[in-house]
Amino acid sequence: MTIGIDKIGFATSPYVLRLEDLATARDTDPEKLSKGLLLKEQSVAPITEDIVTLAATAADDILTDEDKEAIDMVILATESGIDQSKAAAVFVHGLLDIQPFARSFEMKEACYAATAALDYAKLHVEKFPQSKVLVIASDIAKYGIGTPGEPTQGAGAVAMLISHNPRILSFNDDNVAQTRDVMDFWRPNYATTPFVNGIYSTQQYLDSLKTTWAEYQKRTGLALTDFAAVCFHLPYPKLALKGLKKILDKSLSEEKKDQLQYNFDQSILYSQRVGNIYTGSLFLGLLSLLENQPQLKAGDRIALFSYGSGAVSEIFSANLVPGFEQLLDHKRMEKLDQRTVLSVADYERLFYEEVDLDPSGNQVFEPATHQTFALTEIKEHQRTYQKVEK
């Protein structure tokens, strides 16, 4: 049975900060960000935007009423949870009016969780071929004003509809995962921003890639020559570029190296303008590749490297399905151009804005311009979301 991604959607916040402006405000050379990180912009989320609104918007863009009747599982992967108990997936299930007899739950393992969600979804559809699973990776990356990680912040969600006979990508049964107990990036319950050992995290990412790739090749017998492209987890694109160079085989032809480099360059275009979206970063890279390259064709095999600090990594592959380009949005760059550009002062104001409840646990919010779904109220500590009328 062929199982894979039938539809894919993306959503980000309505505001954007240009990193050249941030560099000026932080008295930093702009090329440290544009060349050192390969980043240009980052999406900034207002207080009315969170993982629920981003996830619902990304999924709403691709789902039909027929899909909502067929979906019997909603999995939301995130490391930006809004509640220690209730899954964000439950809120999304309600906002999208998905049929009631569906499982809805949340998964967490840093930036890796969406890959685990796809593994779970694949097993479910394998057993129940008529079902569809909605997998959403939704996150808001925040490191703090003036911190080393500030330029790699971002916000967004990628929604993927998993089914049999998919129309975009079909998964292969070749997943290889690795777990190692390390503290390279973590956020205790009492902390609003993460703790990061940056150099160590970079080392873990690259070493996990190297060792998992070696094991993947050993188990599958595949080599880079078998792939048209490799997509990476993208905490920032320069790190993924280092990863690509680390696995490039010196025996590869120059033509093959050029192909892999070209497709890598297409895979980072969206991340360069959105920033880090944690669980969704790998799949934003995949979406960017599919929507911006003119070379890929049906049958091409794509490798994907997933990494989540702490740490879990996984390499797997998928093949493009005939007609895949018809399910994509080739005007997404234009949509990114429509975001409202923030000054650094306005960005900082949004960054520090916090929920300010009255003694009874209430607060009303005014949705930001161009939101599709928004947090509109907290009443007696209960979050209320609504679809915003256009």
C-alpha positions as a printed Julia matrix, in Angstrom:
390×3 Matrix{Float64}:
   0.0    0.0     0.0
   1.25   3.49   -0.88
   0.98   5.96    2.02
   2.22   9.51    2.19
   1.45  13.22    2.05
  -1.71  13.97    0.09
  -1.85  17.7     0.87
   0.42  20.18    2.59
  -0.3   23.67    3.9
   1.6   26.4     5.7
   0.79  29.41    7.87
   2.89  32.06    9.52
   2.22  35.2    11.54
   1.14  38.5     9.9
   4.23  40.4    11.08
   7.84  40.24    9.94
  11.11  41.67   11.24
  13.93  42.31    8.78
  17.17  41.02   10.19
  19.2   43.86    8.72
  17.15  46.15   10.98
  17.77  43.86   13.96
  21.5   43.82   13.2
  21.6   47.61   13.17
  19.73  47.81   16.48
  22.05  45.25   18.08
  25.19  46.91   16.66
  25.99  43.74   14.69
  27.37  43.34   11.19
  24.31  42.41    9.02
  26.42  39.86    7.16
  26.75  37.85   10.37
  23.07  37.1     9.91
  22.69  37.13    6.13
  25.85  35.1     5.43
  26.74  33.64    8.81
  23.25  32.21    9.38
  21.81  32.53    5.84
  18.79  34.35    7.28
  16.97  37.44    6.02
  13.73  37.81    8.02
  11.77  36.31   10.87
   8.04  36.08   11.45
   6.85  37.65   14.71
   3.69  36.46   16.42
   1.37  38.85   18.31
  -0.24  37.76   21.56
  -3.39  36.68   19.67
  -1.37  34.19   17.59
  -0.2   30.91   19.08
   0.31  27.29   18.04
  -3.46  26.71   17.87
  -4.2   29.63   15.53
  -1.17  28.89   13.34
  -2.05  25.19   13.14
  -5.71  25.82   12.35
  -4.79  28.34    9.65
  -2.29  26.0     7.98
  -4.83  23.15    7.91
  -7.83  25.29    6.96
  -6.01  26.27    3.8
  -5.97  22.7     2.44
  -8.92  20.78    3.9
 -12.25  20.17    2.2
 -15.47  19.11    3.9
 -14.84  15.62    2.55
 -11.41  15.58    4.18
 -12.91  16.62    7.52
 -15.31  13.69    7.39
 -12.52  11.23    6.58
  -9.98  12.45    9.16
 -10.08  10.21   12.23
  -6.9   11.41   13.9
  -5.37  14.84   14.54
  -1.79  14.97   15.79
  -0.18  18.28   16.69
   3.58  18.27   17.22
   5.0   21.2    19.17
   7.43  22.39   21.79
   5.42  25.58   22.38
   2.54  24.05   24.33
  -0.17  26.35   25.7
  -1.52  23.96   28.34
   0.1   21.28   30.48
  -2.96  19.06   30.12
  -5.24  19.82   27.19
  -3.74  19.12   23.79
  -3.62  21.95   21.28
  -4.89  19.38   18.76
  -8.26  19.35   20.55
  -8.68  23.09   20.02
  -7.71  22.68   16.35
 -10.13  19.78   15.89
 -12.96  22.0    17.09
 -11.96  25.08   15.1
 -11.82  23.07   11.87
 -15.1   21.25   12.55
 -13.58  17.82   11.97
 -16.01  14.93   12.52
 -16.24  14.07   16.24
 -15.09  10.44   16.19
 -11.42  11.25   15.81
  -8.44  10.95   18.15
  -6.74  14.26   18.86
  -3.49  14.56   20.79
  -0.18  16.37   21.12
   3.38  15.06   20.7
   6.64  16.48   22.03
  10.33  15.84   21.52
  11.85  19.19   20.65
  11.98  19.7    16.87
  11.69  15.98   16.09
   8.09  15.32   17.15
   6.42  15.92   13.78
   8.49  13.11   12.28
   7.28  10.76   15.01
   3.74  11.95   14.25
   4.2   10.99   10.59
   5.46   7.56   11.64
   2.37   7.08   13.8
   0.06   8.37   11.08
   1.56   6.01    8.54
   0.95   3.0    10.78
  -2.65   4.06   11.35
  -3.45   4.47    7.67
  -1.74   1.17    6.94
  -4.22  -0.53    9.26
  -7.24   1.59    8.26
  -6.75   2.48    4.57
  -9.86   4.64    4.25
  -8.85   6.94    7.07
  -6.9   10.19    6.84
  -4.63  11.64    9.51
  -4.0   15.35    9.94
  -0.44  15.97   11.19
   0.46  19.54   12.11
   3.82  20.91   13.25
   3.23  24.25   14.96
   5.69  26.34   16.95
   6.82  29.8    17.97
  10.57  30.03   18.54
  11.55  32.64   21.14
  15.01  33.01   22.65
  15.0   36.46   24.19
  15.9   40.04   23.35
  19.64  40.45   22.8
  20.42  36.73   23.15
  22.64  34.83   20.69
  19.56  32.97   19.46
  17.47  36.09   18.82
  18.16  36.16   15.05
  16.93  32.55   14.73
  13.46  33.12   16.14
  10.33  32.55   14.06
   6.71  31.39   13.98
   4.72  29.07   11.77
   2.91  25.81   11.2
   2.98  23.13    8.52
  -0.09  20.92    8.09
   0.09  17.58    6.28
  -2.79  15.32    5.33
  -1.66  11.68    5.38
  -3.56   9.1     3.33
  -3.18   6.1     1.08
  -2.69   6.85   -2.63
  -1.19  10.26   -1.76
  -0.88  12.94   -4.44
   2.37  14.64   -3.37
   4.81  12.21   -1.72
   4.81   8.5    -0.93
   6.79   7.32    2.11
   9.35   4.55    1.88
   9.83   1.94    4.61
  13.41   2.94    5.34
  13.31   5.03    8.53
  16.39   4.93   10.75
  16.29   6.75   14.1
  18.82   7.46   16.84
  18.4    8.62   20.45
  21.11  10.08   22.69
  20.57  11.62   26.13
  22.22  15.03   25.85
  21.47  18.55   27.12
  22.07  20.77   24.12
  18.77  22.68   24.24
  16.01  22.41   26.87
  13.25  24.41   28.52
  12.11  23.49   32.04
   8.48  24.12   32.99
   9.46  27.22   34.95
  11.27  28.88   32.02
   9.57  30.92   29.29
  12.57  30.72   26.96
  14.97  27.81   26.42
  18.45  27.19   27.69
  20.88  26.58   24.85
  24.42  25.28   24.66
  24.92  26.56   21.13
  28.27  25.07   20.13
  27.42  21.74   21.73
  24.02  21.68   20.0
  25.65  22.29   16.64
  28.06  19.43   17.31
  25.2   17.12   18.29
  23.19  18.02   15.18
  26.09  17.34   12.84
  27.27  14.18   14.61
  23.72  12.8    14.77
  23.42  13.44   11.05
  26.75  11.77   10.27
  26.12   8.66   12.37
  22.46   8.24   11.45
  23.28   8.68    7.76
  25.99   6.02    8.02
  23.55   3.61    9.67
  20.86   4.48    7.09
  23.22   3.65    4.24
  24.26   0.42    5.95
  20.66  -0.75    6.44
  19.21   0.37    3.11
  22.14   0.07    0.73
  21.29   3.53   -0.62
  23.76   6.32   -1.37
  23.48  10.0    -2.23
  23.39   9.08   -5.91
  19.93   7.6    -5.27
  18.47  10.97   -4.2
  17.45  14.06   -6.11
  17.53  16.19   -2.96
  18.14  16.12    0.78
  15.99  18.17    3.17
  17.25  19.02    6.64
  15.9   20.29    9.91
  16.5   24.04    9.66
  17.13  25.77   13.01
  18.99  28.15   10.7
  19.97  27.38    7.1
  23.74  27.69    7.53
  23.75  24.75    9.94
  21.94  22.59    7.4
  24.43  23.66    4.74
  27.21  22.39    7.0
  25.24  19.17    7.27
  24.97  18.79    3.52
  28.71  19.31    3.11
  29.35  16.76    5.86
  27.6   13.94    4.02
  28.65  14.81    0.46
  30.65  11.88   -0.88
  33.9   12.91   -2.53
  33.25  10.28   -5.19
  30.11  12.09   -6.37
  30.23  13.64   -9.81
  30.28  17.41  -10.04
  26.91  17.23  -11.78
  25.4   15.37   -8.83
  26.95  17.75   -6.31
  25.55  20.7    -8.25
  22.08  19.13   -8.3
  22.07  18.51   -4.55
  23.38  22.02   -3.85
  20.82  23.64   -6.16
  17.92  21.78   -4.57
  19.25  22.58   -1.1
  19.23  26.27   -2.02
  15.57  25.98   -3.02
  14.73  24.2     0.23
  15.89  27.1     2.44
  14.06  29.96    0.67
  11.05  29.98    3.0
  13.06  29.48    6.19
  15.28  32.42    5.24
  12.16  34.61    5.4
  10.25  32.95    8.26
  12.95  31.81   10.66
  13.0   28.78   12.92
   9.66  27.05   13.45
  11.04  24.14   15.48
   8.92  21.03   14.68
   7.89  22.43   11.31
  11.31  23.51   10.07
  12.15  20.29    8.21
   8.77  20.28    6.5
   8.91  23.97    5.66
  12.16  23.1     3.91
  10.43  20.28    2.05
   7.6   22.62    1.02
  10.08  25.26   -0.12
  11.91  22.7    -2.23
   8.74  21.43   -3.89
   7.32  24.87   -4.63
  10.48  26.57   -5.88
  12.4   24.06   -7.97
  11.9   23.47  -11.7
  13.96  20.28  -11.84
  12.21  17.68   -9.69
   9.96  15.16  -11.36
   7.65  12.31  -10.42
   9.56   9.32   -9.06
  12.42  11.39   -7.66
  13.5   10.25   -4.21
  14.04  12.83   -1.47
  15.91  12.16    1.79
  14.8   13.92    4.97
  16.86  14.45    8.12
  14.92  15.21   11.28
  16.62  16.36   14.5
  15.23  17.3    17.89
  17.51  18.4    20.71
  17.79  16.19   23.7
  18.25  14.34   21.27
  16.39  12.27   18.69
  17.23  12.15   15.01
  15.74  10.23   12.09
  16.43   9.82    8.4
  13.74   8.63    6.01
  12.81   9.1     2.39
   9.85   9.71    0.12
   9.17   9.66   -3.61
   7.37  12.3    -5.62
   4.01  11.24   -7.07
   2.9   12.1   -10.63
   1.03  15.4   -10.66
   2.48  16.54   -7.31
   3.04  20.09   -8.58
  -0.73  20.6    -8.95
  -1.19  20.33   -5.16
   1.26  23.13   -4.35
   1.07  26.92   -3.97
   3.56  28.58   -6.29
   2.66  32.1    -5.11
   3.74  31.65   -1.51
   6.62  34.12   -1.83
   4.09  36.78   -2.79
   2.09  35.98    0.34
   5.2   36.39    2.49
   5.65  39.82    0.89
   2.23  40.83    2.27
   3.27  40.61    5.94
   3.46  43.86    7.9
   7.06  44.95    8.43
   7.84  45.8    12.07
  10.35  48.25   13.42
  12.67  46.81   16.06
  10.79  48.83   18.7
   7.44  47.37   17.62
   8.93  43.87   17.55
  10.22  44.31   21.1
   6.82  45.56   22.23
   5.15  42.43   20.83
   7.87  40.22   22.31
   7.27  41.5    25.84
   3.47  41.59   25.63
   1.99  39.07   28.06
  -1.4   37.88   29.14
  -2.69  40.19   31.88
  -5.66  38.5    33.5
  -8.0   40.15   35.96
  -8.51  38.49   39.39
 -11.14  36.17   37.89
  -8.89  35.0    35.08
 -10.36  37.07   32.26
  -8.97  39.08   29.36
 -10.33  40.1    25.95
  -8.05  40.42   22.92
  -8.33  42.26   19.63
  -7.17  40.06   16.71
  -4.27  41.34   14.64
  -4.86  42.35   11.05
  -4.84  39.46    8.58
  -5.26  36.68   11.11
  -7.46  33.76    9.99
  -7.94  32.35   13.49
  -7.2   34.27   16.68
  -7.17  34.01   20.44
 -10.04  36.37   21.25
 -10.63  35.85   24.97
  -9.55  34.13   28.12
 -12.56  33.68   30.39
 -12.09  32.13   33.83
  -8.7   30.88   32.58
 -10.29  29.18   29.53
  -8.88  30.12   26.13
 -11.38  31.02   23.41
 -10.46  30.93   19.74
 -12.48  32.17   16.79
 -12.23  32.37   13.05
 -11.76  36.0    12.13
 -14.27  37.43    9.68
 -12.53  38.86    6.63
